[in-house]
Amino acid sequence: MSYIVKVERTQNKFINKFEINKFITNHLSFEYNNIDDAKNSQLAQELFYLPFVKKVYITPSFISIERFNIVEWEDVEEEVKNLIENYLNSEKEVISEVKKEKNNPISIYTESTPNPSVLKFVSNKLIVDGSFEFNNIDEAQEMEFAKKLFEFSYVKSIYISKNFVSITKYDLKNWDEVTLELRNFIKNYLEINEINFKRKEVETEEIDLDETSKKIISILDEYIKPAVSSDGGNILFDSYDKDKKLVKVILQGACSGCPSSTVTLKNGIENMLKEMLSDKVNSVEAING
């Protein structure tokens, strides 16, 4: 399977993310401020040869690049995308001569989400390979990390994906009372533990999806998921009723129960599906995960 790189704009006009379809580092992230910093990464060095590159940040699943204010991203992002894609597909090392340590330094920072009951805790280290949601401690019995989080009485549900944990709390506590406690727990746990977790797959008959359903899934994956992921949530295809022209989706993490999710559903997802699939979609309904 070849490496495929996708450009993703960020809220900072000087920084672009280049999302990669496969992991490129061994669960670690690296920040480089100049070409001298990048002695252990030939890829980062090649990026610094581009005169507009100011900083390079390499993570397991994406590369962020900050540019100098001498060009616009729209003029150079395709060149950068191709450079990264060609380098990765040449099978050269991304990071070399990394000293392995038992305890890898972990940094955790928080991001607010559109859902006031949910806070996103972001790690500089890959936490899990996949996405997992737990709505109570019983569902978390097979993941010690999630089970420990439910021991905090105010934790209502947990959504874990790649390098972040979205936590939904009960109203009995305010975020300013518990954020530091949760941040410290997550940081300390991840510094001494690796989470090797794969949910047991239930054997089901393979469903033969119609072409419209396949197109809906493709649109959700390409256009919607990156946006909701940045807000600490996830969206999954549930079903498509061709007679009613109705699409049902499952909302997880910060999207589940979010006051603004209905607006996002109608003004964002529904309008996009209507526009891209012509007369095949009339409405979208959400099922909270």
C-alpha positions in Angstrom: 0.0 0.0 0.0 1.5 3.3 -1.1 1.8 6.4 1.1 -0.9 9.0 0.3 -0.6 12.5 1.6 -3.5 14.9 2.0 -3.3 18.6 2.6 -5.3 20.0 5.6 -5.4 23.7 6.3 -5.4 24.8 10.0 -6.8 27.9 11.8 -3.2 29.3 11.7 -2.7 30.6 8.2 1.0 30.0 8.4 0.7 26.3 9.3 -0.4 23.4 7.1 -0.9 19.8 8.1 0.0 17.0 5.7 -2.1 14.0 6.8 -0.6 10.6 5.9 -2.6 7.4 5.4 0.0 5.2 7.3 2.1 5.7 10.4 5.6 7.0 9.8 7.2 7.1 13.2 7.4 4.6 16.1 4.7 6.4 18.3 6.9 9.4 18.7 6.8 13.1 17.6 9.7 15.4 16.6 9.9 19.1 16.3 12.6 20.9 14.3 13.2 24.6 14.2 16.0 24.6 11.6 18.0 22.2 9.4 20.6 21.7 12.2 17.9 20.4 14.5 17.0 17.9 11.9 20.2 15.8 11.9 18.2 12.6 12.6 15.6 13.2 9.9 16.6 13.4 6.2 12.9 14.1 5.3 12.9 17.2 7.6 16.2 18.3 6.1 14.8 18.1 2.6 11.8 20.2 3.7 14.1 22.8 5.1 15.8 23.1 1.7 12.5 24.8 0.7 13.2 28.5 1.4 9.7 29.2 2.9 9.8 26.4 5.5 10.2 27.8 9.0 9.5 24.8 11.3 8.7 21.1 10.8 6.8 18.9 13.2 6.7 15.2 12.4 4.1 13.0 14.2 3.1 9.3 13.7 0.3 10.3 11.3 0.9 13.7 9.9 3.6 16.4 9.3 2.9 20.0 10.3 4.9 22.8 8.6 5.1 26.4 9.5 6.0 28.8 6.6 7.7 32.2 6.5 5.5 35.0 5.2 7.1 35.1 1.7 4.6 32.8 -0.1 1.0 31.7 0.3 0.2 28.0 1.0 -2.0 27.7 -2.1 1.1 28.4 -4.2 3.4 25.8 -2.7 1.4 23.2 -0.8 1.2 20.8 -3.8 5.0 20.9 -4.1 5.3 20.1 -0.4 2.7 17.3 -0.6 4.6 15.7 -3.5 7.9 16.0 -1.8 6.6 14.2 1.3 4.8 11.6 -0.7 7.7 10.8 -3.0 10.1 10.6 0.0 7.9 8.2 1.9 7.3 6.0 -1.1 11.0 5.7 -1.7 11.1 3.7 1.6 13.8 5.9 3.1 13.9 6.3 6.9 11.9 9.1 8.3 13.7 9.2 11.6 17.1 7.6 12.3 19.3 7.0 15.4 16.6 7.6 18.0 17.7 6.6 21.4 15.1 4.4 23.0 14.1 5.2 26.5 11.9 3.3 28.9 10.0 6.4 29.9 9.3 8.7 26.9 8.6 12.3 27.9 4.9 13.0 27.3 3.3 16.4 27.0 -0.4 16.8 27.2 -2.3 19.9 26.3 -6.0 20.6 26.3 -8.3 21.9 23.6 -11.9 23.1 24.1 -14.6 21.6 21.9 -18.0 22.9 20.6 -19.5 20.7 23.3 -19.1 22.4 26.7 -19.3 19.1 28.5 -16.3 17.7 26.6 -12.6 18.6 26.8 -9.9 17.2 24.5 -6.6 16.1 26.0 -4.0 15.9 23.2 -0.7 14.0 23.5 2.6 14.3 21.6 2.6 10.5 21.5 0.3 8.1 19.6 -2.1 6.6 22.2 -4.0 4.0 20.2 -4.2 2.7 16.7 -7.8 3.2 16.0 -10.8 4.9 17.7 -12.7 3.6 20.7 -15.6 4.9 22.7 -16.6 3.9 26.2 -19.9 5.1 27.8 -19.4 3.5 31.2 -16.9 1.5 33.2 -18.4 -1.8 32.2 -17.6 -1.1 28.6 -14.0 -0.2 29.6 -13.1 -3.5 31.4 -10.7 -4.6 28.7 -8.8 -1.3 28.6 -7.1 -0.4 31.9 -6.4 3.2 30.9 -10.1 3.9 30.2 -11.2 2.0 33.3 -8.9 4.1 35.5 -10.4 7.3 34.0 -13.9 6.2 35.0 -12.7 6.0 38.6 -12.9 9.8 38.6 -16.6 10.3 39.7 -17.2 13.1 37.3 -16.2 11.2 34.1 -19.3 10.3 32.1 -17.8 8.9 28.8 -14.5 8.6 27.0 -13.5 8.7 23.3 -9.9 7.8 22.4 -8.5 8.2 18.9 -4.9 8.3 17.8 -3.2 10.9 19.9 -6.1 12.4 21.9 -8.6 11.6 24.6 -12.0 13.3 24.6 -13.6 13.2 28.1 -17.3 14.0 28.7 -18.0 15.0 32.3 -21.1 15.2 34.5 -22.2 18.6 35.6 -21.2 18.1 39.2 -17.8 19.6 38.5 -16.5 22.5 36.4 -13.6 22.0 34.0 -11.4 24.4 35.9 -11.7 22.2 39.0 -10.7 18.9 37.3 -8.6 19.7 34.2 -5.2 19.7 35.9 -6.1 16.4 37.7 -7.0 14.6 34.5 -4.1 16.1 32.6 -1.6 14.9 35.2 -3.2 11.4 35.3 -3.1 11.0 31.6 0.5 12.2 31.3 1.8 10.0 34.2 -0.1 6.9 32.9 1.2 7.2 29.3 4.8 7.8 30.4 5.0 4.4 32.0 2.4 2.4 30.0 1.6 1.5 26.4 -2.0 0.9 25.4 -2.1 -2.2 23.2 -5.8 -2.5 22.7 -7.9 -3.9 19.9 -11.6 -4.4 20.4 -12.8 -7.9 19.7 -14.6 -7.9 16.4 -18.0 -9.5 16.3 -18.4 -11.8 13.3 -21.1 -10.4 11.1 -22.2 -11.1 7.5 -20.6 -8.8 5.1 -23.1 -6.2 4.0 -23.1 -5.4 0.3 -23.5 -1.6 0.2 -25.1 0.1 -2.7 -23.2 2.7 -4.7 -24.8 5.7 -3.0 -23.9 4.4 0.5 -20.3 3.9 -0.7 -20.2 7.5 -2.0 -21.6 8.7 1.3 -18.9 6.9 3.3 -16.3 8.3 1.0 -17.5 11.9 1.5 -17.7 11.5 5.3 -14.2 10.1 5.4 -12.6 12.7 3.2 -14.5 15.9 4.1 -16.2 15.5 7.4 -14.1 13.3 9.6 -11.0 15.5 9.7 -13.1 18.4 10.9 -15.0 16.6 13.6 -11.7 14.8 14.7 -10.1 18.2 15.3 -13.0 19.0 17.6 -12.5 15.7 19.6 -15.2 13.7 18.0 -16.0 11.2 15.2 -18.7 10.4 12.7 -19.7 7.0 11.3 -22.0 5.9 8.6 -25.0 3.9 9.9 -27.5 3.5 7.0 -29.0 4.9 3.9 -32.7 4.6 3.0 -33.0 5.2 -0.7 -36.8 5.5 -0.6 -36.8 8.2 2.0 -33.4 9.5 0.8 -32.4 9.5 4.5 -28.9 9.1 5.8 -28.3 8.1 9.4 -24.9 8.7 11.0 -23.4 7.9 14.4 -21.8 10.7 16.4 -19.1 9.9 18.9 -16.9 11.8 21.4 -17.4 15.5 21.6 -20.0 15.3 18.8 -22.3 13.1 20.8 -24.9 15.2 22.6 -23.2 18.5 21.5 -25.7 21.4 21.5 -24.2 22.6 18.1 -24.2 19.1 16.5 -27.8 19.6 15.1 -26.7 22.8 13.4 -23.5 21.2 12.0 -25.6 18.2 10.9 -28.1 20.3 8.9 -26.0 23.2 7.7 -22.8 21.2 7.1 -23.2 17.5 6.5 -26.7 17.5 5.1 -26.0 20.4 2.7 -22.7 18.8 1.5 -24.4 15.4 0.8 -27.3 17.1 -1.0 -24.9 19.1 -3.2 -22.5 16.3 -3.9 -25.1 13.5 -4.4 -27.6 15.5 -6.3 -31.2 14.3 -5.6 -30.2 11.2 -3.7 -30.2 12.7 -0.2 -33.0 14.8 1.4 -32.0 14.6 5.1 -29.5 13.4 7.6 -30.3 12.1 11.1 -27.8 11.5 13.9 -27.6 8.7 16.4 -25.5 9.5 19.4 -22.8 6.9 20.1 
